[in-house]
Amino acid sequence: MSNFTLQILHHADFEGNTNAIEDAPRLAALMDYFDDTQANTLKLSGGDNWIPSPWYNAQTSDLNSALQQAYEAHFGLPTGSLTGLEVNPGSLDQAILNLLGIQASALGNHDFDAGPNDLAAIIGFSADAGADGQLALSEVSNVGSLFPYLSSNLDFSAHAELSDLYTATLQDLSQFGLNSDLLAPYATVQVGGETIGLIGATTQRLQSISSPGAVSVIGASDDDMALLASQIQVRVDELSAQGVNKIILMSHLQEYSNEQDLAGRLTGVDIILSAGSDAIFADSTDSLKPGHQASEAYPLLLSGADGAPVLQINTDGQYHYLGRLLVEFDAQGRVIPSSIDPAQSGAYATTDAVVSSLYGSADPYAEGSMASRVMLLTDAVDEVIGEKLANVAGYSNVFLDGQRGTVRNQESNLGNLTADANLYAAEQFLQANPTALNHADAPLVSLKNGGGIRAEIGLAYGVSGPEAPVDAEITQLAIETSLAFNNGLVLYSTTVAGLRNLLEHGIANAGETSGRFPQVSGLSFSYDASQAEGSKIQSLAITDAQGQIEQLLFAEGDFVLPAESPINLVTLNFLADGDGDGYPFAANQQGDLVPLYDPEADAGFSTPGYEQQAFYDYLQIFHATAASAYNQVETSMQQDSRIQSLASRSDGLDAATPELSLLGRYETGLFDQSAAEITAYDADSGYLLTVNALAAQVDLLSLQQLAADAGAAQIKIGSVDLSSYGAGVNSVAVHNGLAAVAVEAQEKTDNGSVVLFRLADIGSDGSLNSANIKQLSVGALPDMLTFSADGSQLLVANEGEPNDDYSIDPLGSVSVIDMSVGFDNLSQAQVTTLDFSAFNDQQDALQAEGVRIFGRDATVASDLEPEYIALSADGSEAIVGLQENNAIARIDLSGTPRILDIIPLGLKDHSLPGNELDSSDKDQGIDIANAPVFGMYQPDAVVGFSVAGTDYYLFANEGDSRDYDGFSEEARVKDLTLDPTRFADAASLQADDQLGRLQVSTEGGADSDGDGDIDQLLAYGGRSISIRSADGQLVWDSGSLIEQAVAQYLPEYFNASNDDNELDSRSDNKGPEPEGLAVGQIGDQLFAFVGLERVSGVMTFNISDPANPYLVGYSNHRDFSADVETAAAGDLGPEGLTFIDALDSPSGQPLLVVANEVSGSISLYQISAPSNQARFDAASGQLILPELSLNSALADSYQARFNLVNSSQTIQLQLDLTSLSAVENNPLLANAVFSNGRLDIPQVEILGQHYAVELQLIGDNYLFELSSFSLL
């Protein structure tokens, strides 16, 4: 017997949605073509032939006529024969499969989503015979399925309608169909004279991920491949016993790895058509849709239990691809893998290009064709859903990521938005029904499953990456498509332990694209996927709308609050009522479920209490206009904050989260006169030195008085007048009582000076005798200076800017001053000034590498402009920021100082996801999006830090341009001639509300080919902070996070400037402009504080893991309602930041000093963090308790017990309980007595529940650590 060739045309997870309007006819055209051009064809479906969606919901009686015409054409009946056909949800999906000629299908989980009754109604034939008992065609109301659905592991016996459609008897496909059996475990089919066996299997998780009702999975409720293999093998053996030697398994098991497991357990199966995963199997000859990637080769070659080859085939669903397998079988019925030609077999994308490549000039949609009949149906659906497109619910300026690979694996912005909407709906419900829950005052959070989000909103693969929805509109159709299941919302009561148990289940198989993966609101948690199941959650906290921690619930493997403390959830009825997706809701439930909907009402789009309506209402309230459009871009797992995977980032919940509390302010009263630029603090004297630039003086402030928020007269001690030494003061640094000040010359192109003096020589009134001042000459325009950690060297960045007509451009340089000789012995001999003349002959090479050398008549030495200096931890090397040049230089300080090299910083591609920006001040709001723009990092401040012995450098990528009377590089995009090959859409890009207003450079590589037009748009600054290694390699960049955070915290004043209060006024030019930096360690965590020059305020990042920093918070003490030129406006234009360690702080707490250049103010912040330590202050006689952060609904009275383990002395003290001031009417605890090693505090009644706190002394300084916290 010769070999037998079989063609299998297959698809799985049809799951009709709006894309099917175009893709379904294309799929039909492809299937029709291959069926016509190849003999011995078998057409199969892997199941999930429909899914609740706008497409599904649009299947109403409005489409009766279209269905009638399609079937009449298919059956060759006269027009008007099938006038009785009625369309119901799902009937068009089934009709399309009938029109395609599908011969058999597996049963998938989504086929049961609307319940088994609907499944029976969709696939079953129905008609009303006339009075004479004769059936007329006009009396047929539903054609049903023309092929059988196969599943060998489902039990239909308990469902009357489906059991009537079921047969256990092995039949040929020709015996199934209209008004006959439609369900079976297996079947045979005759193809080209050969008998082929077909066996079906359905996911064993069916009960937890769908609604099968009385239909049950035989013997399993979760994946058990050993059991399933034994069930399938019985059918294989029965087929083999009848001489069938070619057997295809059609299995719908969710993850295709399950089928891989099955293959090795089975004997006699030749081909496995897997389904449910939406994975793309493809080979190198296949053309995939934009952004799609193959998961495996097509086909995947496996081995059976007997070692025989087994082929696994799979396609992505939703009508995206037709799978085609052309394979030979040998005489024994075994597949011959070598017979498969990749040019013929594989995945065929449903695109016009693929269809055209096959049909050429022929019309694939010609009248009478299979595709034309499918198109009758899709066109009809298109007309119905058009009305839903016109109903705009709200606006989003960003792509809302609902893609399967995102929502089932990580936090997503669409998951956040819909979870927020559900939380808001629940809050409104509880306001109207305050007695609905037993613990109505307990924290309320939102939890849903990622699998309930069925589609993204926007374009996943736009011209420059993911794009926002068209015209930023979120329509009814988009909502129905994405939240296709339209689950009801329910209130569910549990405990802290119960919430953790639910989340443990949600992330138990994280990374496997499981529908159970959670999306949340009102909480944040971290998880370690490598830990054992049930122990993956590492931290859990209640959070506010900005993501700040309100109450830590679980950390470091233990409950922070008692495990039985109450928590309320708003969740989906699918999850809570029946443990959907396997969630243990029933086991952790406290009290009855409270639905937000009327159980008797139909679940339509406008039905209150359901997800779609909740989302619609939320958008109408918060994002109803283009100006208030949603703007939180999708973030990477490294930046996700609600759901933190510790495989991708550090835990942002287990460590102390610093909060900036304003202690005091000093106001110079001088607006926009650089009266407060840079500060330096000397712990011994308590002086805070402040640069008053234009006055050419250093102001001396008392940090203690500033911390007390005393008046300006008390805060300011005096000023050191340095006007006789130059035109202006640019920077100040202090080390061990010695101050160094950078002073520019009267002509800024002349060499400037460093002026040094001892703070001990300053009189009580701030006076300083000139005899106690040293002046050393350095390079032109000394702009920043810093001492080495040991004080042995002082480094000065001499910027060397040109004069305004660019007739003089002095050399940029770095001066290194040897301080080891001591102040009294300092002279010019200790100054070594390094310039870049040695690199002049490398100019071409440096430019080719990306160093911007572009000034008029520039050389390397004249063009480089040192801006900032940071030193390595051991002081052996310095990094010099060359801002305008978008580069850094490295200086060796280990011996004679020398410049090692010049390193370009590269460009930031704003077209990539994560690097979005708002590029226009004329787009009427927040529009943070990808754009064909490159950002030049151009950092201002640079700070060095060390982690685990490795040096890193933090950069504030502010950006800066050269704009002089004699030379300017600045231009707006709309005024440029763009290269037509690189910017084919130049006309639209150059509109003011697009890129037209964006300030870019015309120099330094903008015209890369020198033909006179612009080849790349180079914007100033990265609008970010970056961490780089010692050799300049990028370790991490904050991407669009800073603009995103400003948009979240200040949506009404996003990208306002420091001299106006106008929304969006700086979007066209560097955005928020991160400029100043400070780095400090708090506990064992390292934090970066970032000053935003334009919109003002300070952002805090945890940088303990340099590769995965994350945003902690944003503090902005600016009043946008006040005139910017008045004191009421608050702090404007932060320039210099100074971190003061707790050891150097007069309060014993870390501090942050912020100098605000524009408002001329100095602000002092105390950096506090939730701590488990209490401290006894001997001076005041107070025991200062840690902030317990107890929600008043959780804890109503407390008992505190303090154990001092190494002393028996008796102490009587008055307690300071200001840390518990959030609890209403909190009485003070008096006369707490410490005796015999135990501190007893009387119980205080506050509201109701009782807790015990134990604190243990650390060391010998009366510092207590919380050792236990338990409910009494």
Secondary structure, 3 states (H helix, E strand, C coil): CCCEEEEEEEECCCCCCCCHHHHHHHHHHHHHHHHHHCCCEEEEECCCCCCCCHHHHCCCHHHHHHHHHHHHHHHCCCCCCCCCCCCCCCHHHHHHHHHHCCCEEECCHHHHCCCHHHHHHHHCCEECCCCCCCCCHHHEEECCCCCCEECCCEECCCCHHHHHCECCCCCEHHHCCCCCCCEECEEEEEECCEEEEEEEEECCCHHHHCCCCCCEECCCCCCCHHHHHHHHHHHHHHHHHCCCCCEEEEEECCCHHHHHHHHCCCCCCCEEEEECCCCCECCCCCCCCCCCCCCECCCEEEECCCCCEEEEECCCCCCCEEEEEEEEECCCCCEEHHHCCCCCCEEEECCHHHHHHHHCCCCCCCCCCHHHHHHHHHHHHHHHHHHHHHCEEEEECCCECCCHHHHCCCCCHHHHHHHHHHHHHHHHHHHHCCCCCCCCCCCEEEEEEHHHCCCCECEEEECCEEECCHHHEEEHHHHHHHCCCCCEEEEEEEEHHHHHHHHHHHCCCCCCCCCCCEEEECEEEEECCCCCCCCCEEEEEEECCCCCEEEEEEECCEECCCCCCEEEEEEEHHHHCCCHHHCCCHHHCCCCCEECCCCCCCCCCCCCCEHHHHHHHHHHHHCCCHHHCECCCCCCCCCCCCEEECCCCCCCCCCCCCEEEEEEEEECCCCCCCCCCCEEEECCCCEEEEEECCCCEEEEEEHHHHHCCCCHHHHEEEEEECHHHCCEEEEEEEECCEEEEEEECCCCCCEEEEEEEEHHHCCCCCCCCHHHEEEEEEEECEEEEEECCCCCEEEEEECCCCCCCCCCCCCCEEEEEECCCCHHHCCHHHEEEEECHHHHHHHHHHHHHCCCCCCCCCCHHHHCCEEEEEECCCCCEEEEEECCCCEEEEEECCCCCEEEEEEECCEEECCCCCCCECCCCCCCCCCCECCCCEEECCCCCEEEEEECCEEEEEEEECCCCCECCCCECEEEHHHCCECCCCCCCHHHHCCHHHHHCCEEECCCCCCCCCCCCECCCEEECCCEEEEEECCCCEEEECCCHHHHHHHHHCCCCCCCCCCCCCCCCCCCCCCCCEEEEEEEEECCEEEEEEEECCCCCEEEEECCCCCCCEEEEEECCECCCCCCCCHHHECCCEEEEEEECHHHCCCCCCEEEEEECCCCEEEEEEEECCCCEEEEECCCCEEECCCCCCCCCCCCEEEEEEECCCCCCCEEEEEECHHHCCCCCCCCCCCEEEECCEEECCCEECCCCEEEEEEEEECCCCEEEEEEEEEC
